[in-house]
């Protein structure tokens, strides 16, 4: 099922270039078509634990999933790029 805009979603894969990991939460901001007809993409906004925006990324729709009632949130420290 395609998540609704402005809902929280979980990443289904690591995004090492952004120091994000599978299971991290994001807010779905927009859907975008692939410029060459490939997989649809989505724009995500990532927030830290205090609710401050720390990144905006574009990923394929297969890189996100809706949150489920049988999941629990946790906190991890963001690794700084060296």
VOPAGU-2260 file (C-alpha; in pm, 1 decimal, decimal comma):
REM VOPAGU-2260
SITE   aa  ch    i         X         Y         Z
SITE  UNK   A    0       0,0       0,0       0,0
SITE  UNK   A    1     127,9     345,1     -93,3
SITE  UNK   A    2     166,5     562,5     220,4
SITE  UNK   A    3     -19,1     892,8     233,6
SITE  UNK   A    4     172,7    1219,5     214,5
SITE  UNK   A    5     298,0    1368,7     543,3
SITE  UNK   A    6     287,5    1031,7     718,0
SITE  UNK   A    7     584,7     882,1     897,2
SITE  UNK   A    8     746,7     592,4     716,8
SITE  UNK   A    9    1043,0     362,2     783,0
SITE  UNK   A   10    1339,6     309,6     554,8
SITE  UNK   A   11    1372,0     -42,1     416,2
SITE  UNK   A   12    1741,6      -1,7     332,5
SITE  UNK   A   13    2051,6     182,7     449,0
SITE  UNK   A   14    2130,3     518,1     287,9
SITE  UNK   A   15    2498,0     534,2     374,6
SITE  UNK   A   16    2556,2     856,7     181,0
SITE  UNK   A   17    2317,8    1025,4     430,5
SITE  UNK   A   18    2423,4     821,1     738,9
SITE  UNK   A   19    2071,9     671,7     754,7
SITE  UNK   A   20    1992,7     308,8     833,9
SITE  UNK   A   21    1715,0      62,4     763,6
SITE  UNK   A   22    1437,8     125,0    1015,1
SITE  UNK   A   23    1506,4     498,6    1054,7
SITE  UNK   A   24    1192,4     711,2    1044,6
SITE  UNK   A   25    1113,7     983,8     793,7
SITE  UNK   A   26     819,3    1197,6     689,8
SITE  UNK   A   27     692,1    1141,1     336,7
SITE  UNK   A   28     673,4    1484,9     172,0
SITE  UNK   A   29     605,0    1415,1    -195,6
SITE  UNK   A   30     595,3    1153,0    -469,3
SITE  UNK   A   31     799,2    1220,8    -783,2
SITE  UNK   A   32     800,7    1041,0   -1120,0
SITE  UNK   A   33    1125,2     891,4   -1244,9
SITE  UNK   A   34    1262,3    1113,6   -1524,8
SITE  UNK   A   35    1314,0     812,9   -1753,8
SITE  UNK   A   36    1005,3     608,9   -1664,8
SITE  UNK   A   37    1166,4     397,2   -1391,9
SITE  UNK   A   38    1046,4     337,2   -1038,8
SITE  UNK   A   39     851,4     621,4    -878,8
SITE  UNK   A   40    1044,1     813,1    -615,7
SITE  UNK   A   41     956,5     995,3    -299,4
SITE  UNK   A   42    1096,6    1290,5    -112,1
SITE  UNK   A   43    1151,2    1234,7     258,5
SITE  UNK   A   44    1232,0    1474,9     538,3
SITE  UNK   A   45    1440,2    1332,0     821,4
SITE  UNK   A   46    1416,3    1469,3    1175,0
SITE  UNK   A   47    1633,6    1413,6    1480,9
SITE  UNK   A   48    1486,2    1297,9    1813,7
SITE  UNK   A   49    1410,6    1660,7    1908,4
SITE  UNK   A   50    1203,3    1715,9    1594,3
SITE  UNK   A   51    1462,5    1927,6    1414,4
SITE  UNK   A   52    1495,4    1873,8    1039,7
SITE  UNK   A   53    1835,6    1728,1     953,0
SITE  UNK   A   54    1800,2    1611,3     590,8
SITE  UNK   A   55    1577,8    1595,9     285,0
SITE  UNK   A   56    1640,8    1297,6      59,4
SITE  UNK   A   57    1490,7    1142,8    -252,6
SITE  UNK   A   58    1460,4     764,2    -264,5
SITE  UNK   A   59    1275,7     505,2    -474,9
SITE  UNK   A   60     936,0     411,0    -334,0
SITE  UNK   A   61    1068,7      61,3    -261,6
SITE  UNK   A   62    1301,6     217,7      -0,5
SITE  UNK   A   63    1011,2     300,4     235,0
SITE  UNK   A   64     730,1     121,5     411,3
SITE  UNK   A   65     437,2     236,9     626,7
SITE  UNK   A   66     470,4     202,8    1003,3
SITE  UNK   A   67     287,3     -87,3    1168,5
SITE  UNK   A   68     121,1    -125,5    1507,6
SITE  UNK   A   69     353,2    -413,2    1600,8
SITE  UNK   A   70     666,8    -193,8    1573,1
SITE  UNK   A   71     835,4      14,5    1841,8
SITE  UNK   A   72    1055,5     322,8    1794,9
SITE  UNK   A   73    1409,7     346,0    1924,5
SITE  UNK   A   74    1687,9     604,9    1927,7
SITE  UNK   A   75    2040,2     582,8    1787,4
SITE  UNK   A   76    2321,0     832,6    1758,4
SITE  UNK   A   77    2371,3     982,8    1412,8
SITE  UNK   A   78    2715,6     899,5    1283,3
SITE  UNK   A   79    2900,5    1200,8    1149,9
SITE  UNK   A   80    3063,8    1167,8     809,4
SITE  UNK   A   81    3442,3    1168,7     834,7
